[in-house]
């Protein structure tokens, strides 16, 4: 058994954890609060964060210009806003897009000479500002990962940055902030968390304590997905299970990474507007089939944690809305050209590996 595990983020869990631990949010004397358009306010997280900041006599400015699949240009603009406000730390409040963006904003804020595209070079002179995060969706696990997925404005392609500078200093994990999520968002983010847990579980890195995290969250996430497949309302106890399980899944992918459904899912998000969680879930069936073929021991363990594989595939399919999306062979081969020169590590981490040609074949089935 050989594996490594690292998780340096200080986490506070439970209802009221922001207000009850206000001193932990004090990473400086002034901050830029980063949000999307509405979820931070609707969830109650923004009001709680402001109360905590005011209690600790921390000044703040708000930047609410982060959308889904955050653009590097928006993150760069927010970095400028942080410098203008004299912020010495970043507080991100929202779903995965906002949390990921906050990590990039902290880098831009500390490096005025960095152009938007230069963030991908991962070379800059000044250390990123400290980051505090408050999650409002149960999906990405960005609260505990060293990854930020950003979108290049010029190409429309999603590409991640990762490294020690992408860890938050502190994260607040309060499931009540997810209670205001609409049903469809709840489903998509839950599918994202399930993808993280399952894809990470089937990598060779998932062993020891990491496997314990996966074995903790996979059955809980599947239980919740089964409930969601039978109703269009979300009980509070399901929301709580989903949120905590999504953070456990974040701990899994932070150390193990993801497999081929993620890069293939980017194609659906970038070109067809399919929400990220559903885009990854679109490739669950071919992924789990390959797991059965190439990773028999873990496949059997997965079925024990969930159900018969065909039933699990049916549940995931019932929750995955791709609209009228059709790709076909020619488009699939064109999309797959992006992997011609560099095969993503998500492909090599998948059971049995995955070639560009196999990726095109799987895409063509959509």
C-alpha positions as a Markdown table, in Angstrom:
| # | Residue | x | y | z |
|---|---|---|---|---|
| 1 | Unk | 0.0 | 0.0 | 0.0 |
| 2 | Unk | 1.6 | 3.3 | -1.1 |
| 3 | Unk | -0.3 | 6.6 | -1.1 |
| 4 | Unk | 0.1 | 10.1 | 0.1 |
| 5 | Unk | -2.4 | 12.5 | 1.7 |
| 6 | Unk | -2.3 | 16.2 | 2.4 |
| 7 | Unk | -5.1 | 18.6 | 3.5 |
| 8 | Unk | -3.9 | 21.8 | 5.1 |
| 9 | Unk | -7.2 | 23.7 | 5.2 |
| 10 | Unk | -8.6 | 24.5 | 8.6 |
| 11 | Unk | -12.3 | 23.7 | 8.4 |
| 12 | Unk | -15.2 | 24.6 | 10.7 |
| 13 | Unk | -18.3 | 22.4 | 10.4 |
| 14 | Unk | -21.9 | 22.8 | 11.4 |
| 15 | Unk | -24.8 | 25.2 | 11.6 |
| 16 | Unk | -23.8 | 28.7 | 12.6 |
| 17 | Unk | -20.0 | 28.0 | 12.2 |
| 18 | Unk | -19.3 | 31.3 | 10.5 |
| 19 | Unk | -20.8 | 33.5 | 13.3 |
| 20 | Unk | -19.6 | 31.1 | 16.1 |
| 21 | Unk | -16.0 | 31.3 | 14.8 |
| 22 | Unk | -15.7 | 34.9 | 13.7 |
| 23 | Unk | -12.1 | 35.2 | 14.9 |
| 24 | Unk | -11.1 | 32.5 | 12.4 |
| 25 | Unk | -12.2 | 34.7 | 9.5 |
| 26 | Unk | -9.8 | 37.4 | 10.5 |
| 27 | Unk | -7.0 | 36.8 | 8.0 |
| 28 | Unk | -6.3 | 40.5 | 7.8 |
| 29 | Unk | -7.7 | 43.9 | 8.4 |
| 30 | Unk | -9.5 | 44.3 | 5.1 |
| 31 | Unk | -11.0 | 41.9 | 2.6 |
| 32 | Unk | -12.7 | 41.6 | -0.7 |
| 33 | Unk | -15.9 | 39.5 | -0.6 |
| 34 | Unk | -16.3 | 37.6 | -3.8 |
| 35 | Unk | -19.8 | 36.3 | -4.8 |
| 36 | Unk | -22.0 | 35.5 | -7.7 |
| 37 | Unk | -25.2 | 37.5 | -8.4 |
| 38 | Unk | -27.6 | 36.0 | -5.8 |
| 39 | Unk | -26.8 | 32.8 | -4.0 |
| 40 | Unk | -24.6 | 34.3 | -1.3 |
| 41 | Unk | -27.4 | 36.7 | -0.3 |
| 42 | Unk | -30.3 | 34.2 | -0.7 |
| 43 | Unk | -28.5 | 31.6 | 1.4 |
| 44 | Unk | -27.9 | 33.9 | 4.3 |
| 45 | Unk | -24.2 | 33.3 | 4.1 |
| 46 | Unk | -23.3 | 36.9 | 3.0 |
| 47 | Unk | -25.2 | 38.4 | 6.0 |
| 48 | Unk | -23.5 | 36.0 | 8.4 |
| 49 | Unk | -20.1 | 36.8 | 6.9 |
| 50 | Unk | -20.7 | 40.5 | 7.1 |
| 51 | Unk | -21.7 | 40.1 | 10.8 |
| 52 | Unk | -18.6 | 38.1 | 11.5 |
| 53 | Unk | -16.4 | 40.7 | 9.7 |
| 54 | Unk | -18.0 | 43.6 | 11.5 |
| 55 | Unk | -17.6 | 41.8 | 14.9 |
| 56 | Unk | -13.9 | 41.5 | 14.2 |
| 57 | Unk | -13.6 | 45.1 | 12.9 |
| 58 | Unk | -12.6 | 44.0 | 9.4 |
| 59 | Unk | -13.4 | 46.4 | 6.6 |
| 60 | Unk | -14.7 | 44.9 | 3.3 |
| 61 | Unk | -15.7 | 45.6 | -0.3 |
| 62 | Unk | -17.9 | 43.3 | -2.4 |
| 63 | Unk | -17.3 | 42.0 | -5.9 |
| 64 | Unk | -20.3 | 40.2 | -7.3 |
| 65 | Unk | -19.2 | 39.6 | -10.9 |
| 66 | Unk | -18.4 | 35.9 | -10.9 |
| 67 | Unk | -20.6 | 33.7 | -13.1 |
| 68 | Unk | -20.7 | 30.0 | -13.8 |
| 69 | Unk | -17.5 | 28.6 | -15.2 |
| 70 | Unk | -15.5 | 31.7 | -14.1 |
| 71 | Unk | -13.7 | 33.6 | -16.7 |
| 72 | Unk | -10.1 | 34.5 | -16.2 |
| 73 | Unk | -11.0 | 38.1 | -17.2 |
| 74 | Unk | -13.5 | 38.4 | -14.4 |
| 75 | Unk | -11.0 | 37.0 | -11.9 |
| 76 | Unk | -8.4 | 39.5 | -13.1 |
| 77 | Unk | -10.9 | 42.3 | -12.7 |
| 78 | Unk | -11.7 | 41.2 | -9.2 |
| 79 | Unk | -7.9 | 41.1 | -8.4 |
| 80 | Unk | -7.8 | 44.8 | -9.4 |
| 81 | Unk | -10.8 | 45.5 | -7.2 |
| 82 | Unk | -9.0 | 43.8 | -4.3 |
| 83 | Unk | -6.0 | 46.0 | -4.7 |
| 84 | Unk | -8.1 | 49.1 | -5.0 |
| 85 | Unk | -9.9 | 48.2 | -1.8 |
| 86 | Unk | -6.6 | 47.6 | 0.0 |
| 87 | Unk | -7.7 | 44.1 | 0.8 |
| 88 | Unk | -5.2 | 41.8 | 2.5 |
| 89 | Unk | -7.3 | 38.7 | 2.1 |
| 90 | Unk | -10.1 | 37.2 | -0.1 |
| 91 | Unk | -13.4 | 35.9 | 1.2 |
| 92 | Unk | -15.3 | 33.7 | -1.3 |
| 93 | Unk | -19.0 | 33.0 | -0.7 |
| 94 | Unk | -20.8 | 30.8 | -3.2 |
| 95 | Unk | -20.7 | 27.6 | -5.2 |
| 96 | Unk | -17.7 | 26.0 | -6.8 |
| 97 | Unk | -17.3 | 28.7 | -9.5 |
| 98 | Unk | -17.0 | 31.4 | -6.9 |
| 99 | Unk | -14.8 | 29.4 | -4.6 |
| 100 | Unk | -12.5 | 28.5 | -7.5 |
| 101 | Unk | -12.5 | 32.1 | -8.7 |
| 102 | Unk | -11.5 | 33.3 | -5.2 |
| 103 | Unk | -8.3 | 31.3 | -5.4 |
| 104 | Unk | -7.3 | 32.9 | -8.7 |
| 105 | Unk | -8.3 | 36.3 | -7.5 |
| 106 | Unk | -6.0 | 36.0 | -4.5 |
| 107 | Unk | -3.1 | 35.4 | -7.0 |
| 108 | Unk | -4.1 | 38.3 | -9.3 |
| 109 | Unk | -4.6 | 40.6 | -6.3 |
| 110 | Unk | -1.0 | 40.1 | -5.2 |
| 111 | Unk | 0.5 | 40.4 | -8.6 |
| 112 | Unk | -0.5 | 43.6 | -10.4 |
| 113 | Unk | 1.7 | 42.8 | -13.4 |
| 114 | Unk | 0.0 | 39.5 | -14.1 |
| 115 | Unk | -2.2 | 39.4 | -17.3 |
| 116 | Unk | -5.3 | 37.2 | -17.2 |
| 117 | Unk | -3.8 | 34.5 | -19.4 |
| 118 | Unk | -0.5 | 34.5 | -17.4 |
| 119 | Unk | -2.1 | 32.7 | -14.5 |
| 120 | Unk | -1.7 | 29.4 | -16.4 |
| 121 | Unk | 2.0 | 29.9 | -16.5 |
| 122 | Unk | 2.1 | 29.5 | -12.7 |
| 123 | Unk | 5.0 | 32.0 | -12.4 |
| 124 | Unk | 4.7 | 35.2 | -10.4 |
| 125 | Unk | 6.7 | 37.2 | -7.9 |
| 126 | Unk | 4.4 | 37.7 | -4.9 |
| 127 | Unk | 2.6 | 35.2 | -2.7 |
| 128 | Unk | -1.2 | 34.9 | -3.2 |
| 129 | Unk | -3.4 | 36.6 | -0.6 |
| 130 | Unk | -4.9 | 34.4 | 2.1 |
| 131 | Unk | -8.3 | 33.0 | 1.2 |
| 132 | Unk | -11.3 | 32.2 | 3.4 |
| 133 | Unk | -14.2 | 30.2 | 1.8 |
| 134 | Unk | -17.9 | 29.7 | 2.6 |
| 135 | Unk | -19.7 | 27.1 | 0.4 |
| 136 | Unk | -23.3 | 27.5 | -0.6 |
| 137 | Unk | -23.7 | 24.4 | -2.9 |
| 138 | Unk | -23.1 | 20.7 | -2.2 |
| 139 | Unk | -20.9 | 19.7 | -5.2 |
| 140 | Unk | -17.4 | 20.8 | -5.9 |
| 141 | Unk | -15.5 | 20.3 | -2.6 |
| 142 | Unk | -13.5 | 23.3 | -3.5 |
| 143 | Unk | -13.5 | 24.2 | 0.2 |
| 144 | Unk | -10.7 | 21.7 | 0.7 |
| 145 | Unk | -9.0 | 21.3 | -2.7 |
| 146 | Unk | -5.9 | 22.9 | -4.2 |
| 147 | Unk | -7.6 | 23.3 | -7.5 |
| 148 | Unk | -9.4 | 26.2 | -9.4 |
| 149 | Unk | -11.1 | 25.5 | -12.7 |
| 150 | Unk | -11.1 | 28.6 | -14.8 |
| 151 | Unk | -12.4 | 29.4 | -18.4 |
| 152 | Unk | -10.2 | 31.1 | -21.0 |
| 153 | Unk | -12.3 | 33.9 | -22.5 |
| 154 | Unk | -10.5 | 33.7 | -25.9 |
| 155 | Unk | -11.0 | 29.9 | -26.4 |
| 156 | Unk | -13.9 | 29.1 | -24.1 |
| 157 | Unk | -12.0 | 26.2 | -22.8 |
| 158 | Unk | -11.9 | 25.2 | -19.2 |
| 159 | Unk | -8.5 | 24.6 | -17.7 |
| 160 | Unk | -7.5 | 24.2 | -14.1 |
| 161 | Unk | -4.7 | 25.6 | -12.0 |
| 162 | Unk | -3.5 | 23.8 | -8.9 |
| 163 | Unk | -0.9 | 23.9 | -6.2 |
| 164 | Unk | -0.3 | 24.9 | -2.6 |
| 165 | Unk | -1.2 | 28.5 | -3.4 |
| 166 | Unk | -4.7 | 27.3 | -4.3 |
| 167 | Unk | -5.6 | 26.0 | -0.8 |
| 168 | Unk | -7.9 | 28.2 | 1.3 |
| 169 | Unk | -6.5 | 29.1 | 4.7 |
| 170 | Unk | -9.9 | 28.4 | 6.3 |
| 171 | Unk | -13.2 | 27.1 | 5.1 |
| 172 | Unk | -16.6 | 27.2 | 6.8 |
| 173 | Unk | -18.9 | 24.3 | 6.1 |
| 174 | Unk | -22.5 | 25.0 | 7.1 |
| 175 | Unk | -25.1 | 22.9 | 5.2 |
| 176 | Unk | -27.9 | 25.4 | 6.0 |
| 177 | Unk | -26.4 | 27.7 | 3.2 |
| 178 | Unk | -27.4 | 25.0 | 0.7 |
| 179 | Unk | -31.0 | 25.0 | 1.6 |
| 180 | Unk | -32.0 | 27.7 | -0.8 |
| 181 | Unk | -30.6 | 25.8 | -3.8 |
| 182 | Unk | -33.2 | 25.1 | -6.6 |
| 183 | Unk | -33.9 | 21.5 | -7.3 |
| 184 | Unk | -32.0 | 21.3 | -10.6 |
| 185 | Unk | -28.9 | 23.0 | -9.1 |
| 186 | Unk | -29.1 | 20.5 | -6.2 |
| 187 | Unk | -29.2 | 17.6 | -8.6 |
| 188 | Unk | -26.4 | 18.8 | -10.8 |
| 189 | Unk | -24.1 | 19.6 | -7.8 |
| 190 | Unk | -24.9 | 16.3 | -6.2 |
| 191 | Unk | -24.0 | 14.5 | -9.5 |
| 192 | Unk | -20.7 | 16.5 | -9.4 |
| 193 | Unk | -19.9 | 15.3 | -5.9 |
| 194 | Unk | -20.8 | 11.7 | -6.9 |
| 195 | Unk | -18.5 | 12.0 | -9.9 |
| 196 | Unk | -15.7 | 13.3 | -7.6 |
| 197 | Unk | -16.1 | 10.4 | -5.2 |
| 198 | Unk | -16.5 | 7.6 | -7.7 |
| 199 | Unk | -13.8 | 8.8 | -10.2 |
| 200 | Unk | -11.4 | 9.4 | -7.3 |
| 201 | Unk | -12.2 | 6.1 | -5.8 |
| 202 | Unk | -11.2 | 4.2 | -8.9 |
| 203 | Unk | -7.8 | 5.8 | -9.2 |
| 204 | Unk | -4.7 | 3.9 | -8.0 |
| 205 | Unk | -4.0 | 6.7 | -5.5 |
| 206 | Unk | -7.2 | 6.0 | -3.5 |
| 207 | Unk | -5.9 | 3.9 | -0.7 |
| 208 | Unk | -5.6 | 3.9 | 3.0 |
| 209 | Unk | -7.3 | 6.9 | 4.7 |
| 210 | Unk | -8.3 | 8.3 | 1.3 |
| 211 | Unk | -10.3 | 5.1 | 0.6 |
| 212 | Unk | -12.0 | 5.6 | 3.9 |
| 213 | Unk | -13.2 | 9.1 | 2.8 |
| 214 | Unk | -14.5 | 7.6 | -0.5 |
| 215 | Unk | -16.2 | 4.7 | 1.3 |
| 216 | Unk | -17.8 | 7.2 | 3.6 |
| 217 | Unk | -19.3 | 9.5 | 1.0 |
| 218 | Unk | -20.1 | 7.2 | -2.0 |
| 219 | Unk | -23.0 | 5.4 | -0.3 |
| 220 | Unk | -24.4 | 8.6 | 1.2 |
| 221 | Unk | -24.3 | 10.4 | -2.1 |
| 222 | Unk | -25.9 | 7.5 | -3.9 |
| 223 | Unk | -28.6 | 7.3 | -1.2 |
| 224 | Unk | -29.4 | 11.0 | -1.8 |
| 225 | Unk | -29.4 | 10.7 | -5.6 |
| 226 | Unk | -31.9 | 7.8 | -5.3 |
| 227 | Unk | -34.2 | 10.1 | -3.3 |
| 228 | Unk | -33.7 | 13.0 | -5.8 |
| 229 | Unk | -34.6 | 10.6 | -8.6 |
| 230 | Unk | -38.0 | 10.0 | -7.0 |
| 231 | Unk | -39.0 | 13.6 | -6.0 |
| 232 | Unk | -38.8 | 17.2 | -7.1 |
| 233 | Unk | -38.4 | 18.5 | -3.5 |
| 234 | Unk | -35.3 | 18.1 | -1.3 |
| 235 | Unk | -35.7 | 17.3 | 2.4 |
| 236 | Unk | -33.4 | 19.2 | 4.7 |
| 237 | Unk | -31.8 | 16.1 | 6.0 |
| 238 | Unk | -30.9 | 15.2 | 2.4 |
| 239 | Unk | -29.3 | 18.6 | 1.9 |
| 240 | Unk | -27.2 | 18.2 | 5.0 |
| 241 | Unk | -26.0 | 14.7 | 3.9 |
| 242 | Unk | -25.2 | 16.0 | 0.4 |
| 243 | Unk | -23.2 | 18.9 | 1.7 |
| 244 | Unk | -21.0 | 17.0 | 4.1 |
| 245 | Unk | -20.5 | 14.2 | 1.6 |
| 246 | Unk | -19.5 | 16.7 | -1.1 |
| 247 | Unk | -16.7 | 17.9 | 1.2 |
| 248 | Unk | -15.6 | 14.3 | 1.9 |
| 249 | Unk | -15.6 | 13.8 | -1.9 |
| 250 | Unk | -13.4 | 17.0 | -2.2 |
| 251 | Unk | -10.9 | 15.3 | 0.2 |
| 252 | Unk | -10.8 | 12.4 | -2.2 |
| 253 | Unk | -10.2 | 14.3 | -5.4 |
| 254 | Unk | -7.7 | 16.6 | -3.7 |
| 255 | Unk | -5.4 | 13.7 | -3.3 |
| 256 | Unk | -6.5 | 11.3 | -6.0 |
| 257 | Unk | -7.8 | 13.5 | -8.9 |
| 258 | Unk | -10.6 | 12.7 | -11.3 |
| 259 | Unk | -10.9 | 10.3 | -14.3 |
| 260 | Unk | -12.1 | 10.7 | -17.9 |
| 261 | Unk | -15.7 | 11.8 | -17.2 |
| 262 | Unk | -14.4 | 15.2 | -16.1 |
| 263 | Unk | -12.4 | 16.3 | -19.3 |
| 264 | Unk | -15.1 | 14.8 | -21.5 |
| 265 | Unk | -17.7 | 16.6 | -19.4 |
| 266 | Unk | -15.9 | 19.9 | -20.2 |
| 267 | Unk | -16.8 | 19.4 | -23.9 |
| 268 | Unk | -20.5 | 19.4 | -23.0 |
| 269 | Unk | -20.3 | 22.4 | -20.7 |
| 270 | Unk | -18.2 | 24.5 | -23.1 |
| 271 | Unk | -20.0 | 23.7 | -26.3 |
| 272 | Unk | -23.6 | 22.8 | -25.2 |
| 273 | Unk | -24.1 | 24.7 | -21.9 |
| 274 | Unk | -24.7 | 21.5 | -19.9 |
| 275 | Unk | -24.1 | 22.2 | -16.2 |
| 276 | Unk | -20.9 | 20.7 | -15.0 |
| 277 | Unk | -22.3 | 18.0 | -12.7 |
| 278 | Unk | -24.7 | 16.7 | -15.4 |
| 279 | Unk | -21.9 | 16.9 | -18.0 |
| 280 | Unk | -19.7 | 14.6 | -15.9 |
| 281 | Unk | -22.6 | 12.3 | -15.2 |
| 282 | Unk | -23.3 | 11.9 | -18.9 |
| 283 | Unk | -20.2 | 9.6 | -19.0 |
| 284 | Unk | -20.9 | 7.6 | -15.9 |
| 285 | Unk | -22.1 | 4.5 | -17.7 |
| 286 | Unk | -19.1 | 4.0 | -20.0 |
| 287 | Unk | -16.8 | 4.8 | -17.0 |
| 288 | Unk | -18.3 | 2.3 | -14.6 |
| 289 | Unk | -18.3 | -0.3 | -17.4 |
| 290 | Unk | -14.5 | 0.2 | -17.8 |
| 291 | Unk | -14.1 | 0.0 | -14.0 |
| 292 | Unk | -15.9 | -3.4 | -14.1 |
| 293 | Unk | -13.5 | -4.6 | -16.8 |
| 294 | Unk | -10.2 | -3.2 | -15.4 |
| 295 | Unk | -10.7 | -2.7 | -11.6 |
| 296 | Unk | -12.7 | -5.7 | -10.5 |
| 297 | Unk | -12.0 | -5.5 | -6.7 |
| 298 | Unk | -13.0 | -1.8 | -6.5 |
| 299 | Unk | -15.9 | -2.4 | -8.8 |
| 300 | Unk | -17.3 | -5.1 | -6.5 |
| 301 | Unk | -16.7 | -2.8 | -3.5 |
| 302 | Unk | -18.5 | 0.0 | -5.3 |
| 303 | Unk | -21.5 | -2.2 | -5.9 |
| 304 | Unk | -21.6 | -3.2 | -2.3 |
| 305 | Unk | -21.7 | 0.5 | -1.3 |
| 306 | Unk | -24.4 | 1.4 | -3.8 |
| 307 | Unk | -26.4 | -1.2 | -5.7 |
| 308 | Unk | -26.4 | -3.4 | -8.8 |
| 309 | Unk | -24.4 | -1.4 | -11.4 |
| 310 | Unk | -27.2 | -1.4 | -14.0 |
| 311 | Unk | -29.5 | 0.1 | -11.4 |
| 312 | Unk | -27.0 | 2.8 | -10.4 |
| 313 | Unk | -26.5 | 3.7 | -14.1 |
| 314 | Unk | -30.3 | 4.0 | -14.5 |
| 315 | Unk | -30.5 | 6.3 | -11.4 |
| 316 | Unk | -27.7 | 8.6 | -12.7 |
| 317 | Unk | -29.2 | 8.6 | -16.2 |
| 318 | Unk | -32.7 | 9.6 | -14.9 |
| 319 | Unk | -31.1 | 12.7 | -13.2 |
| 320 | Unk | -28.9 | 13.7 | -16.2 |
| 321 | Unk | -30.7 | 16.2 | -18.4 |
| 322 | Unk | -28.7 | 16.7 | -21.7 |
| 323 | Unk | -31.6 | 18.3 | -23.5 |
| 324 | Unk | -31.4 | 17.6 | -27.3 |
| 325 | Unk | -27.6 | 17.4 | -27.3 |
| 326 | Unk | -26.3 | 15.3 | -30.2 |
| 327 | Unk | -22.6 | 15.1 | -31.0 |
| 328 | Unk | -22.0 | 12.3 | -33.5 |
| 329 | Unk | -18.7 | 10.9 | -34.9 |
| 330 | Unk | -17.4 | 13.9 | -36.8 |
| 331 | Unk | -17.9 | 16.4 | -34.1 |
| 332 | Unk | -16.5 | 14.0 | -31.5 |
| 333 | Unk | -13.3 | 13.5 | -33.5 |
| 334 | Unk | -12.9 | 17.2 | -33.7 |
| 335 | Unk | -13.4 | 17.7 | -30.0 |
| 336 | Unk | -10.9 | 14.9 | -29.3 |
| 337 | Unk | -8.2 | 16.7 | -31.2 |
| 338 | Unk | -7.5 | 18.8 | -28.1 |
| 339 | Unk | -6.0 | 15.6 | -26.5 |
| 340 | Unk | -3.9 | 14.7 | -29.6 |
| 341 | Unk | -0.6 | 16.0 | -28.2 |
| 342 | Unk | -1.2 | 15.8 | -24.5 |
| 343 | Unk | -3.3 | 13.0 | -23.0 |
| 344 | Unk | -4.8 | 14.3 | -19.8 |
| 345 | Unk | -3.8 | 12.7 | -16.6 |
| 346 | Unk | -7.5 | 12.1 | -16.0 |
| 347 | Unk | -7.3 | 9.6 | -18.9 |
| 348 | Unk | -4.2 | 7.8 | -17.6 |
| 349 | Unk | -5.7 | 7.7 | -14.1 |
| 350 | Unk | -8.8 | 5.9 | -15.4 |
| 351 | Unk | -9.0 | 2.1 | -15.0 |
| 352 | Unk | -7.6 | 0.7 | -18.2 |
| 353 | Unk | -6.5 | 4.2 | -19.3 |
| 354 | Unk | -8.2 | 6.0 | -22.2 |
| 355 | Unk | -6.8 | 7.0 | -25.6 |
| 356 | Unk | -7.9 | 10.0 | -27.7 |
| 357 | Unk | -9.6 | 7.6 | -30.1 |
| 358 | Unk | -11.6 | 5.9 | -27.3 |
| 359 | Unk | -12.6 | 9.4 | -25.9 |
| 360 | Unk | -13.9 | 10.3 | -29.4 |
| 361 | Unk | -15.9 | 7.1 | -29.5 |
| 362 | Unk | -17.5 | 7.8 | -26.1 |
| 363 | Unk | -18.3 | 11.4 | -27.1 |
| 364 | Unk | -19.9 | 10.2 | -30.3 |
| 365 | Unk | -22.5 | 8.2 | -28.4 |
| 366 | Unk | -24.0 | 11.4 | -26.9 |
